Amino acid sequence: MYASILAGGSGTRLWPLSTQETPKQFLRLMSDRTMLQETVERVAPFVTPDELYVVTFAQYRQSVAEQLPALPADHILAEPLGRGTAASIGLAATLIAAREPTAIMGSFHADAAIADVEGFRRALAFAEQVAREGYLVTLGITPTYAETGYGYIQAGQPLMASGDLAAYTVSRFVEKPKREVAEEYLRAGHYSWNSGIFVWRVDRILDEMRRHVPQIADVLDEIGAAARQTGGRMTAEVERVMELAWHRLTENVTIDIGIMERADRIAVIPISVGWNDVGSWAQVATLHPCDDAGNTVVGISVEQHLNVRTGDTLVFSTTGRRVATAGVEGLVIVDTPDGVLVCSKEHAQLVKELAEQAKQRQSG
């Protein structure tokens, strides 16, 4: 199997720690390893460094190289412009296909957390088996509550099984639903959250791109023709071809809307592996243990957090300074050298707006 990891996002919902200069995939939010390093470690039993590609932007090339020293330099694919996940994933598939036209490829995001790594690996091995039958496979997350911020996948007819895992045809993809609709999906029991984790043969996904997103496919085919001359290596010449061709892409197209909602032979494997897309500080809190009052302290010792009547509060520090709280409940407190964030967990999504304000004031 080959693997492609998308590592180009900005992660503004984790401001002020995550910034455009150092987005969340390059941060240590879960352990002493960055989220990118955690993602690579999860798939390590399936791929060698020579079978791994990271898709990012030019300004992050050095960060990727420093965090993944075993990764060949020409396996860091720097997009000239962000044009959505269909182009990003297609770029990696094109380079892989230039080496092995019917190779199996897994596509992963560098900014998600998974608690049950062994369970995830079992699911990935099964997904590879299903993909060899010609299906475009997505790993769906069995929902634990009625989340309205995720897309959903409705499972159809059973295809095959392996142990406690089963693959189903996909009846439909659903965009982020309203609360009452999400609650119906939860009760129905045959819906999964869309994790954005995919496994397929590279020839299958590239064929579907030619059918459904021909503008992207034309650009990828041009890059592929150059890459086949180099055995799939991203040489200076291939990068030059990519730079020129990429600017013909005028729209951002996601892999879900551009391909998966329209393609043939789509399969979903529902899994329960403690998946978390780490989309807010409130979600970061769930990745770490808490005390009896529900308080989570990261980056400083518990002794450095002075608290009186404090509950359900995240204290995340990168400065080592003492933090004191009294008479508060349900807060997020993030202490960084660049600033301090204080917000309620309930409104943690508003941090994205704060990040935009900070960006505007900095540029102004």
MOKA-V469721 format. One record per pair of residues at least 4 apart in sequence whose ideal C-beta (glycine too) atoms are under 6 Angstrom apart, sorted by the first residue. I is the first residue (numbers start at 1). J is the second residue. Records with the same first field share a line. If there is no record, write none. Layout:
I->J  J
This chain:
1->46  47  104  106  128
2->51  96  103  105
3->43  47  52  106
4->53  92  107
5->39  54  108  110
6->55  88  109
7->25  36  54  56  110
8->56  57
9->23  111
10->20  23
11->18  23  24
12->352  355
13->279  280  351  352
14->18  24
15->351  355
16->336  338  339  341
17->336
18->23  24
22->26
24->111
25->35  36  110  111
26->34  63
27->34
28->34
29->284
30->113  287
33->37  38
34->67
35->110  111
36->67  110
37->67
39->108  110
42->117
43->47
47->51  52
49->70  71
53->75  77  92
54->64  76
55->77  88  92
56->60  64
57->78  79
58->78
60->64
61->76  78
64->68  76
71->75
74->233  234
77->91
80->243  246
83->87  249  252
84->252  253  254
85->89  254  255
86->90  213  216  253  255  258
87->216
89->107  255
90->209  216  220
93->97  105  202  205  206
94->220  223  224
95->227  232
96->103  105  202
97->101  202
98->224  227  228  232
99->232
101->203
102->201  203
103->202
104->128  131  201
105->202
106->199
107->198
108->197
109->196
112->277
113->276  278  287
114->120  273  275
115->274
116->273  274
119->273
120->273
123->139  165  269  271
126->162  165
127->137  199  269
128->199
130->135  137  167  267
131->135  137  199  200
134->265
135->265  267
136->200  263  266
137->199  267
138->198  268
139->195  197  269  271
140->153  192  268  270
141->192  193  195  275
142->270  272
143->186  193
146->182  183  186
148->176  179  182
150->193
151->175  194
152->174  185  191
153->170  173  192  194  268
154->171  172  191
155->168  190  268
156->168  169  171
157->169
158->166  168
159->167  267
160->167
161->166
167->267  269
168->268
170->266  268
173->261
177->181  182
185->191
192->270
195->275
200->204  205
208->212  259  263
209->213  216  217
210->217
212->259  262
213->253  258
219->245  248  249
220->224
222->245
223->241  242
226->238  241
227->232  238
230->235  238
234->238  239
242->246
253->258
255->259
256->260
257->261
259->263
276->283
278->283
279->283
280->348  349
281->332  348
282->345  348
285->296  314
288->296  298
290->294  295  296
291->295
293->311
294->311  312
295->310  313
296->314
297->302  305  315
298->316
299->316  317  318
300->304  317
304->322
305->315  323
306->324
307->325
308->326
309->327
310->325  328
311->329
312->329  330
313->331
314->332
315->323  333
316->334
317->335
318->336
319->335  337
330->344  345
332->343  345  348
333->342
334->341
335->340
343->347
360->364
